[in-house]
């Protein structure tokens, strides 16, 4: 390897190392921000959830239940009734009725 290529590679490695080291404090602060603010939804997020997201998810739960009932014979033949029930009924219902208000 020529000397100029080695020198260029060492500068590149040093630059990557410098950028990585300099970004570590920012990453640590990002984690603290997430822990502090993600767990406490604002009033606007709660209103958005109650007025728009929950009714849409309720409609999605009803549609998922209808699709599950219609496809139940095929799911039974395929042996995946439990998976179909989880994906089409349980997950939308849990997202609609169980999660805390404002946590989207």
C-alpha distances in whole Angstrom, upper triangle without the diagonal:
4,7,8,7,7,10,11,10,12,15,15,16,18,20,21,22,24,26,26,28,30,31,33,36,37,36,39,41,41,42,45,46,46,48,50,51,51,53,56,57,58,62,60,58,61,63,61,61,64,65,63,60,63,65,62,61,65,65,62,63,67,65,63,66,67,64,64,68,68,65,66,67,64,62,65,64,60,61,59,62,60,57,59,61,59,57,60,62,61,58,59,63,61,59,62,64,62,59,60,61,59,56,54
4,6,5,6,9,10,11,13,14,15,17,18,20,21,23,24,26,27,29,30,32,33,37,37,37,40,42,42,43,46,47,47,49,51,52,52,55,57,58,59,63,61,59,62,64,62,62,66,66,64,62,64,67,64,63,67,67,64,65,69,67,65,68,70,67,67,70,70,67,69,70,67,65,68,67,63,64,62,65,63,60,62,64,61,59,62,64,63,60,61,65,63,61,64,66,64,61,62,63,60,57,56
4,5,5,6,9,10,11,12,14,15,16,18,20,21,22,24,26,27,28,30,32,35,35,36,38,40,40,42,44,45,46,48,50,51,51,54,56,57,58,62,60,59,62,64,61,62,65,66,64,62,64,67,64,63,67,67,64,66,69,67,65,69,70,68,68,71,71,68,70,71,68,66,69,69,65,65,63,66,64,61,63,65,62,60,63,65,64,60,62,65,63,61,64,66,64,61,61,62,59,57,55
4,5,5,6,8,10,10,12,14,15,16,18,20,21,22,24,25,27,28,30,33,34,34,37,39,39,40,43,44,44,47,49,49,49,52,54,55,56,60,58,56,60,62,59,59,63,64,61,59,62,65,62,61,65,65,62,64,67,66,64,67,69,66,66,70,70,67,69,70,67,65,68,68,64,64,62,65,63,60,61,63,60,58,61,63,62,59,60,63,61,59,62,64,63,59,60,60,57,55,53
4,5,5,6,9,10,10,12,14,15,16,18,20,21,22,24,25,27,29,32,32,32,35,37,37,38,41,42,42,45,47,47,47,50,52,53,54,57,56,54,57,59,57,57,61,61,59,57,60,62,59,58,62,62,59,61,64,62,60,64,65,62,63,66,66,63,65,67,63,61,64,64,60,61,58,61,60,56,58,60,57,55,58,60,59,56,57,60,58,56,59,61,60,57,57,58,55,52,51
4,5,5,6,9,10,10,12,14,15,16,18,20,21,22,24,26,27,30,31,31,33,36,36,37,40,41,41,43,45,46,46,49,51,52,54,57,56,54,57,59,57,57,61,61,59,57,60,62,60,58,62,63,60,61,64,63,61,64,66,63,63,67,67,64,65,67,64,62,64,64,60,60,58,61,59,56,58,60,57,55,58,60,59,55,57,60,58,56,59,61,59,56,56,57,55,52,50
4,5,5,6,9,10,11,12,14,15,16,18,20,21,22,24,26,29,30,30,32,34,35,36,39,40,41,43,44,45,45,48,50,51,53,56,55,53,56,58,56,56,60,61,59,57,59,62,60,59,62,63,60,62,65,63,61,65,67,64,64,68,68,65,66,68,65,63,66,66,62,62,60,62,61,57,59,61,58,56,59,61,59,56,57,60,58,56,59,61,59,56,56,57,54,51,50
4,5,5,6,9,10,10,12,14,15,16,18,20,21,23,25,27,28,28,31,33,33,35,37,38,38,41,43,43,43,46,48,49,50,54,52,50,54,56,53,53,57,58,56,54,57,59,56,56,59,60,57,59,62,60,58,62,64,61,61,65,65,62,64,66,62,61,63,63,60,60,58,60,58,55,56,58,55,53,56,58,57,53,55,58,56,53,56,59,57,54,54,54,51,49,48
4,5,5,6,8,10,11,12,14,15,16,18,20,21,23,26,26,26,29,31,31,32,35,36,37,39,41,41,41,44,46,47,49,52,51,49,52,54,52,52,56,57,54,52,55,57,55,54,57,58,55,56,60,58,56,59,61,59,59,62,62,60,61,63,60,58,60,60,57,57,55,57,55,52,54,56,52,50,53,56,54,51,52,55,53,51,54,56,54,51,52,53,50,47,46
4,5,5,6,9,10,10,12,14,15,16,18,20,21,24,25,25,28,30,30,32,34,35,36,38,40,41,41,44,46,47,48,52,51,49,52,54,52,52,56,57,55,53,55,58,56,55,58,59,56,57,61,59,57,61,63,60,60,64,64,61,63,65,62,59,62,62,58,58,56,58,56,53,55,57,53,52,55,57,55,52,53,56,54,51,55,57,55,51,52,53,50,47,46
4,5,5,6,9,10,10,12,14,15,16,18,20,23,23,24,26,28,29,30,33,34,35,37,38,39,40,42,44,45,47,50,49,47,50,53,50,51,54,55,53,51,54,57,54,53,57,58,55,57,60,59,57,60,62,60,60,64,64,61,63,65,62,60,62,63,59,59,56,59,57,53,55,57,53,51,54,56,55,51,52,55,53,51,54,56,54,51,51,51,48,46,45
4,5,5,6,9,10,11,12,14,15,17,19,22,22,22,25,27,27,28,31,32,32,35,36,37,37,40,42,43,44,48,46,45,48,50,48,48,51,52,50,48,51,53,51,50,54,54,52,53,57,55,53,57,59,56,56,60,60,58,59,61,58,56,59,59,55,55,53,55,53,50,51,53,50,48,51,53,51,48,49,52,50,47,51,53,51,48,48,49,45,43,42
4,5,5,6,9,10,11,12,14,15,17,20,21,21,23,25,25,27,29,30,31,33,35,36,36,39,41,42,44,47,46,44,47,49,47,47,51,52,50,48,50,53,51,50,53,54,51,53,56,55,53,56,58,55,55,59,59,57,58,60,57,55,58,58,54,54,52,54,52,48,50,52,49,47,50,52,50,47,48,51,49,46,50,52,49,46,47,48,45,42,41
4,6,5,6,9,10,10,12,14,16,18,19,20,22,24,25,26,28,30,31,33,34,35,36,38,41,42,43,47,46,44,47,49,47,47,51,52,50,48,51,54,52,51,54,55,52,54,57,56,54,57,60,57,57,61,61,59,60,62,60,57,60,60,57,56,54,56,54,50,52,54,50,49,52,53,52,48,49,52,50,47,50,52,50,47,47,48,45,42,41
4,5,5,6,8,10,10,12,14,17,17,18,21,22,23,25,27,28,29,31,32,33,34,37,38,39,41,44,43,41,45,47,45,45,49,50,48,46,48,51,49,48,52,53,50,52,55,54,52,55,58,55,55,59,60,57,59,61,58,56,59,59,56,55,53,55,53,49,51,52,49,47,50,52,50,46,47,50,48,45,48,50,48,45,45,45,42,40,39
4,5,5,6,8,10,11,13,16,16,16,19,21,21,22,25,26,26,28,30,31,31,34,36,37,39,42,41,39,42,44,42,42,46,47,45,43,46,48,46,45,49,50,47,49,52,51,49,52,54,52,52,56,56,54,55,57,55,52,55,56,52,52,49,51,49,46,47,49,45,43,46,48,46,43,44,47,45,42,45,47,45,42,42,43,40,37,36
4,6,5,6,8,10,11,14,15,15,17,20,20,21,24,25,26,28,29,31,31,34,36,37,39,42,42,40,43,45,43,43,47,48,46,44,47,49,47,46,50,51,48,50,53,52,50,53,55,53,53,57,57,55,56,58,56,53,56,57,53,53,50,52,49,46,48,49,46,44,47,49,47,44,45,47,45,43,46,48,45,42,42,43,40,37,37
4,5,5,6,9,10,13,14,15,17,18,19,21,23,24,25,27,29,30,30,33,35,36,38,41,40,39,42,44,43,43,46,48,46,44,46,49,48,47,50,51,49,50,54,53,51,54,57,55,54,58,59,57,58,60,58,55,58,59,55,55,52,54,51,48,50,51,47,46,49,50,48,45,46,48,46,43,46,48,46,42,42,43,40,37,37
4,5,5,6,9,11,11,12,15,16,17,19,21,21,23,25,26,27,28,31,32,33,35,38,37,36,39,41,39,39,43,44,42,40,43,46,44,43,47,48,45,47,50,50,48,51,53,51,51,55,56,54,55,57,55,52,55,56,53,52,49,51,49,45,47,48,45,43,45,47,45,42,43,45,43,40,43,45,43,39,39,40,37,34,34
4,5,5,7,10,10,10,13,15,15,16,19,20,21,23,25,26,26,29,31,32,34,37,36,35,37,40,38,38,42,43,41,39,42,45,43,42,45,46,44,45,49,48,46,49,51,49,49,53,54,51,52,55,53,50,53,54,50,49,47,48,46,43,44,45,42,40,43,45,43,39,40,43,40,38,41,43,41,37,37,38,35,32,32
4,5,6,8,10,10,12,14,15,16,18,20,21,23,24,26,26,29,31,32,34,38,37,36,38,41,39,39,43,45,43,41,43,46,45,43,47,48,46,47,51,50,48,51,54,52,51,55,56,54,55,58,55,52,55,56,53,52,49,50,48,45,47,48,44,43,45,47,44,41,42,45,42,40,43,44,42,38,38,39,36,33,33
4,6,7,8,10,11,13,14,16,17,18,20,22,23,24,25,28,30,31,32,36,35,34,37,39,38,38,42,43,41,40,42,45,44,43,46,48,45,47,50,50,48,51,54,52,52,55,56,55,55,58,56,53,56,57,54,53,50,51,49,46,47,48,45,43,46,47,45,41,42,44,42,39,42,44,41,38,37,38,35,32,32
4,6,5,6,9,10,11,13,15,15,17,19,20,21,22,25,27,28,29,33,32,30,33,36,34,34,38,39,38,36,38,42,40,39,43,44,42,43,46,46,44,47,50,48,48,52,53,51,52,55,52,50,52,54,50,50,46,48,45,42,44,44,41,39,42,43,41,37,38,41,38,35,38,40,38,34,34,34,31,29,29
4,5,5,6,9,10,11,13,14,16,17,19,20,21,23,25,27,29,32,32,30,33,36,34,34,38,40,38,36,38,41,40,39,42,44,41,42,46,46,44,47,49,48,47,51,52,50,51,54,52,49,52,53,49,49,45,47,44,41,43,43,40,38,41,42,40,36,38,40,37,35,38,39,36,33,32,33,31,28,28
4,5,5,6,9,10,11,12,14,16,17,18,20,22,24,25,27,30,31,29,32,34,33,33,37,38,37,35,38,41,40,39,42,44,42,43,46,46,45,47,50,49,48,52,53,52,52,55,53,51,53,55,51,50,47,48,45,43,44,44,41,40,42,43,40,37,38,40,37,35,37,38,36,32,31,32,29,27,28
4,5,5,6,9,10,10,12,14,15,16,17,20,22,23,24,28,28,26,29,32,30,30,34,35,34,32,35,38,37,36,39,41,39,40,44,44,42,45,47,46,46,50,51,49,50,53,51,48,51,53,50,49,45,46,44,41,42,42,39,37,40,41,38,35,36,38,35,32,35,36,34,30,29,30,27,25,25
4,5,5,6,9,10,11,13,14,16,16,19,21,22,24,28,27,25,28,31,29,29,33,34,33,31,33,36,35,34,37,39,37,38,41,41,39,42,45,43,43,47,48,46,47,50,48,45,48,49,46,45,42,43,40,37,39,39,36,34,37,38,36,32,33,35,32,30,33,34,32,28,27,28,26,23,23
4,5,5,7,9,10,11,13,15,15,17,19,22,23,27,27,25,28,31,30,29,33,35,34,32,33,37,36,35,38,40,38,38,42,42,40,43,46,45,44,48,49,48,48,51,49,46,49,51,47,46,43,44,41,38,40,40,36,35,38,38,36,33,34,35,32,30,33,34,31,28,27,28,25,23,24
4,5,5,6,9,10,10,12,14,16,17,19,21,24,25,23,26,28,28,28,31,33,32,30,32,35,35,34,37,39,37,38,41,42,40,43,46,45,44,48,49,48,49,52,50,47,50,52,49,47,44,45,42,39,41,40,37,36,38,38,36,33,33,35,32,29,32,33,31,27,26,26,24,22,22
4,5,5,6,9,10,11,11,14,16,17,19,23,22,21,23,26,25,25,28,30,29,27,29,32,31,30,33,35,33,34,38,38,37,39,42,41,41,44,46,44,45,48,47,44,46,48,45,44,41,41,39,36,37,37,34,32,35,35,33,29,30,32,29,26,29,30,28,24,23,24,21,19,19
4,5,5,6,9,10,10,12,15,17,19,23,23,21,23,26,25,24,28,30,29,27,28,32,31,29,33,35,33,33,37,37,36,38,41,40,39,43,44,43,44,47,45,42,45,47,43,42,39,39,36,34,35,35,32,31,33,33,31,28,29,30,27,25,28,28,26,22,22,23,20,18,19
4,5,5,6,9,10,11,13,16,18,21,22,20,22,25,25,24,27,30,29,27,29,32,32,31,33,36,34,35,38,39,37,39,43,42,41,45,46,45,46,49,48,45,47,49,46,45,41,42,38,36,38,37,33,33,35,35,32,29,30,31,28,26,28,29,26,23,21,22,20,18,19
4,6,5,6,8,10,11,13,15,18,19,17,19,22,22,22,25,27,26,25,26,30,29,28,31,34,32,33,36,37,36,38,41,40,40,43,45,44,45,48,47,44,46,49,46,45,41,41,38,36,37,36,33,32,34,34,31,28,29,30,27,24,27,27,25,22,20,20,18,16,17
4,5,6,5,8,10,12,14,18,18,16,18,21,20,19,23,25,24,22,24,27,27,25,28,31,29,29,33,34,32,34,37,37,36,40,42,40,41,44,43,40,43,45,42,41,37,37,34,32,33,33,29,28,30,30,28,25,25,26,23,21,23,24,22,18,17,18,15,13,14
4,6,6,7,9,12,14,18,19,17,18,22,21,20,23,26,25,23,24,28,28,26,29,31,30,30,34,35,33,35,38,38,37,40,42,41,41,45,44,41,43,45,43,41,37,37,34,32,34,33,29,29,31,30,28,25,26,26,23,21,23,24,21,18,16,17,16,13,15
4,6,7,7,10,12,16,17,16,17,20,21,20,22,25,25,23,24,28,28,27,30,32,31,31,35,36,35,37,40,39,39,42,44,43,44,47,46,43,45,48,45,44,40,40,37,35,36,35,32,31,33,32,30,27,27,28,25,22,24,25,22,19,16,17,15,14,16
4,6,6,7,9,13,14,12,14,17,17,17,19,22,22,20,22,25,25,24,27,29,28,29,32,33,32,34,37,37,37,40,42,41,42,45,44,42,44,47,44,43,39,39,36,34,35,34,30,29,31,30,28,25,25,26,23,20,22,23,21,17,15,15,12,11,13
4,6,7,10,13,14,11,13,16,16,15,18,20,20,18,19,22,22,21,24,26,25,25,29,30,29,31,34,34,33,36,38,38,38,42,41,38,40,43,40,39,35,35,32,30,31,30,26,26,27,27,24,21,21,22,20,17,19,20,18,14,12,13,10,8,10
4,6,10,13,14,12,12,16,16,15,17,20,20,18,19,22,23,21,23,26,25,25,29,30,29,30,34,34,33,36,38,38,38,41,41,38,40,43,40,39,35,34,31,30,31,29,26,26,27,26,24,21,21,21,18,16,18,18,16,12,10,11,10,8,11
4,7,10,12,10,10,14,14,14,16,18,19,18,18,22,23,21,24,26,26,26,29,31,30,32,35,35,35,37,40,39,40,43,43,40,42,45,43,41,38,37,34,32,33,31,28,28,29,28,25,23,22,22,20,18,18,18,17,13,10,10,8,8,11
4,7,8,6,7,10,11,10,12,15,15,14,15,19,19,19,21,24,23,24,27,28,28,30,32,33,33,36,38,38,38,42,41,39,41,44,42,41,37,36,33,31,32,30,27,26,27,26,24,22,21,21,19,16,16,17,16,12,9,8,5,6,9
4,5,5,6,9,10,11,12,14,15,15,16,19,20,20,22,25,25,26,28,30,30,32,34,35,35,38,40,40,40,44,44,41,44,47,45,44,40,39,36,35,34,33,30,29,30,29,27,24,23,23,21,19,19,19,19,15,12,10,7,9,11
4,5,5,6,9,10,10,12,14,14,15,18,19,20,21,24,24,25,27,29,30,31,33,34,35,37,39,40,40,44,44,42,44,47,45,44,41,39,37,35,35,33,31,30,30,29,27,25,23,23,22,19,18,19,19,16,13,10,8,11,13
4,5,5,6,8,10,10,12,12,14,16,17,18,20,22,23,24,26,28,28,30,32,33,34,36,38,38,40,43,43,41,43,46,44,44,40,39,37,35,34,33,30,29,29,28,27,25,22,23,22,19,18,19,20,17,14,11,8,11,12
4,5,5,6,9,10,10,10,12,15,15,16,18,20,20,21,24,25,25,27,30,30,31,33,35,35,36,40,40,37,40,43,41,40,36,35,33,31,31,29,27,26,26,25,24,21,19,20,19,15,15,16,17,14,11,8,5,8,8
4,5,5,6,8,10,10,10,13,15,15,16,19,19,20,23,24,25,26,29,29,30,32,34,35,35,39,39,37,39,42,41,40,36,34,32,31,30,28,26,25,25,24,23,20,18,18,17,14,13,14,14,12,9,6,4,8,9
4,5,5,6,8,9,10,12,14,15,16,18,19,20,22,24,25,26,28,30,30,33,34,35,36,40,40,38,40,43,42,41,37,36,34,32,31,30,28,27,26,25,24,22,19,19,19,16,14,15,17,15,12,9,7,11,11
4,6,5,6,7,9,11,11,13,15,16,17,19,21,22,23,25,26,27,28,31,32,33,34,38,37,36,38,41,39,39,35,34,32,30,29,28,26,24,24,23,23,20,18,18,18,15,13,15,17,14,13,10,7,10,9
4,6,6,5,6,9,10,10,12,14,15,16,18,19,20,22,24,25,26,28,30,30,31,35,35,33,35,38,36,36,32,31,29,27,26,25,23,21,21,20,19,17,14,15,14,11,10,12,13,11,10,7,5,8,7
4,6,6,6,7,10,10,11,14,15,16,17,19,20,22,24,25,26,28,30,31,31,35,35,33,36,39,37,37,33,31,30,28,27,25,24,23,22,20,20,18,15,15,15,12,10,11,13,12,11,7,8,11,11
4,6,7,7,9,11,12,13,15,16,18,19,21,22,24,25,26,28,30,31,32,36,36,34,37,40,38,38,35,33,31,30,28,27,25,24,23,21,22,20,17,17,17,15,12,14,16,15,14,11,11,13,13
4,6,6,6,9,10,11,12,14,16,17,18,20,22,23,24,26,27,28,30,34,33,32,35,37,36,36,32,31,29,28,26,25,23,22,20,20,20,18,15,16,16,13,11,14,16,15,15,12,11,13,11
4,6,5,6,9,10,10,12,14,15,16,18,20,21,22,24,25,26,27,31,31,29,32,34,33,33,29,27,26,24,23,22,20,18,17,17,17,15,11,12,13,10,8,11,13,12,12,10,9,10,8
4,5,5,6,9,10,10,12,14,15,16,18,20,20,22,24,25,26,30,30,28,30,33,32,32,28,26,25,23,22,20,19,18,16,15,15,13,10,10,11,8,6,8,11,10,11,9,10,11,10
4,5,5,6,9,10,11,12,14,15,17,18,20,21,23,24,25,29,29,28,30,33,32,32,29,26,25,24,22,21,20,19,17,15,16,15,11,11,13,11,8,10,14,14,15,13,13,15,13
4,5,5,6,9,10,11,12,14,15,16,18,20,21,22,24,27,27,26,29,31,30,30,27,25,24,23,20,19,19,17,15,14,15,14,10,11,13,11,9,12,15,15,16,14,14,15,13
4,5,5,6,9,10,10,12,14,15,16,18,20,20,21,25,25,23,26,29,27,27,24,22,21,19,17,16,15,13,12,11,12,10,7,8,10,7,6,9,12,12,14,13,13,13,11
4,5,5,6,9,10,11,12,14,15,17,18,20,21,24,25,23,25,28,28,27,24,22,21,20,18,16,16,14,12,11,12,11,8,7,10,9,6,9,12,13,15,14,15,16,14
4,5,5,6,8,10,11,12,14,15,17,18,20,23,23,22,25,27,27,27,24,22,21,20,18,16,17,15,12,11,14,13,9,10,13,12,10,12,16,17,19,17,18,19,17
4,5,5,6,8,10,10,12,14,15,16,18,21,21,20,22,25,24,24,21,19,19,17,15,14,14,11,9,9,11,10,7,9,12,10,9,12,15,16,18,18,18,18,15
4,5,5,6,9,10,10,12,14,15,16,20,20,18,21,23,23,22,19,17,16,15,13,11,11,10,7,6,8,8,5,6,9,9,8,10,13,14,17,17,18,18,16
4,5,5,6,9,10,11,12,14,15,19,19,18,20,23,23,23,20,17,18,17,14,12,14,13,9,8,11,12,9,9,13,13,11,13,16,18,20,20,21,21,20
4,5,5,6,8,10,11,12,14,17,17,17,19,22,21,22,19,17,17,17,13,12,14,12,8,9,12,13,10,11,15,14,13,16,18,20,22,22,23,23,20
4,5,5,6,9,10,10,12,15,15,14,17,19,18,19,16,13,14,13,10,9,10,8,5,6,9,10,8,9,13,13,12,15,17,18,22,22,23,22,20
4,5,5,6,9,10,10,14,15,13,15,18,18,18,15,13,13,13,10,8,10,10,6,5,9,11,9,10,13,14,13,15,17,19,22,23,24,24,22
4,5,5,6,9,10,13,14,14,16,18,18,19,17,14,15,15,12,11,14,13,9,9,13,14,13,13,17,17,16,18,21,23,26,26,27,27,24
4,5,5,6,8,11,11,11,14,16,16,17,14,12,14,13,10,10,12,11,7,9,13,14,13,14,17,18,17,20,22,23,27,27,28,27,24
4,6,5,6,9,10,9,11,14,13,14,11,9,11,10,7,7,10,9,6,7,11,13,12,13,16,17,17,19,21,22,26,27,28,27,25
4,6,5,8,10,10,11,14,15,15,13,10,12,13,10,9,13,13,10,10,13,16,15,15,18,20,19,21,23,25,28,29,30,29,28
4,6,7,9,10,11,13,14,15,14,12,15,15,11,12,15,14,11,13,16,18,17,18,21,22,22,23,25,27,31,31,32,31,29
4,6,5,6,9,10,11,12,11,9,12,12,9,10,14,13,11,12,16,17,17,18,21,22,22,24,26,27,31,32,33,31,29
4,5,5,6,9,10,10,9,7,10,11,8,9,13,13,11,12,15,17,17,18,20,22,23,24,25,27,31,32,33,32,30
4,5,5,6,9,10,10,9,13,14,11,12,16,16,15,16,18,21,21,22,24,26,26,28,29,31,35,36,37,35,34
4,5,5,6,8,9,9,12,13,10,13,16,15,14,16,19,20,21,22,24,26,27,28,29,31,35,36,37,35,33
4,5,5,6,5,5,9,9,7,9,12,12,12,14,16,17,19,20,21,23,24,26,26,28,32,33,34,32,30
4,5,5,6,6,9,11,10,11,14,15,15,16,17,19,21,22,23,25,26,27,28,30,34,35,37,35,33
4,5,8,9,12,13,12,14,17,17,17,19,21,22,24,25,26,28,29,31,31,33,37,38,40,37,36
4,6,8,11,11,10,13,15,15,16,18,19,21,22,24,25,27,28,30,30,31,35,37,38,35,33
4,6,8,9,10,12,14,15,15,17,18,19,22,23,23,25,27,28,28,30,34,36,37,34,33
4,5,5,6,9,10,11,12,14,14,16,18,19,20,22,24,25,25,26,30,32,33,30,29
4,6,5,6,9,10,10,11,12,14,16,17,18,20,22,22,23,25,28,30,32,29,28
4,5,5,6,9,10,10,10,12,15,15,16,18,20,20,20,22,26,28,29,27,26
4,5,5,6,8,10,10,11,13,15,15,17,19,20,20,21,25,27,28,25,24
4,5,5,6,8,9,10,12,13,15,16,18,19,20,21,25,26,27,25,23
4,6,5,5,6,9,10,11,12,14,16,16,17,19,23,24,26,24,22
4,6,6,5,6,9,10,10,12,14,15,15,16,20,22,23,21,20
4,6,6,6,8,10,11,11,13,15,16,16,20,22,22,20,18
4,6,7,7,9,11,12,13,15,16,17,21,22,23,21,19
4,6,6,6,9,10,11,12,13,15,19,20,21,20,18
4,6,5,6,8,10,10,11,13,16,18,20,18,17
4,5,5,6,9,10,10,11,15,16,17,15,14
4,5,5,6,9,10,11,14,15,16,14,13
4,5,5,6,8,10,13,14,16,15,14
4,5,5,5,7,10,12,14,13,12
4,6,6,6,9,10,11,10,9
4,6,7,9,9,11,11,10
4,6,8,9,12,12,12
4,7,9,12,11,12
4,7,9,7,9
4,6,6,9
4,6,8
4,6
4
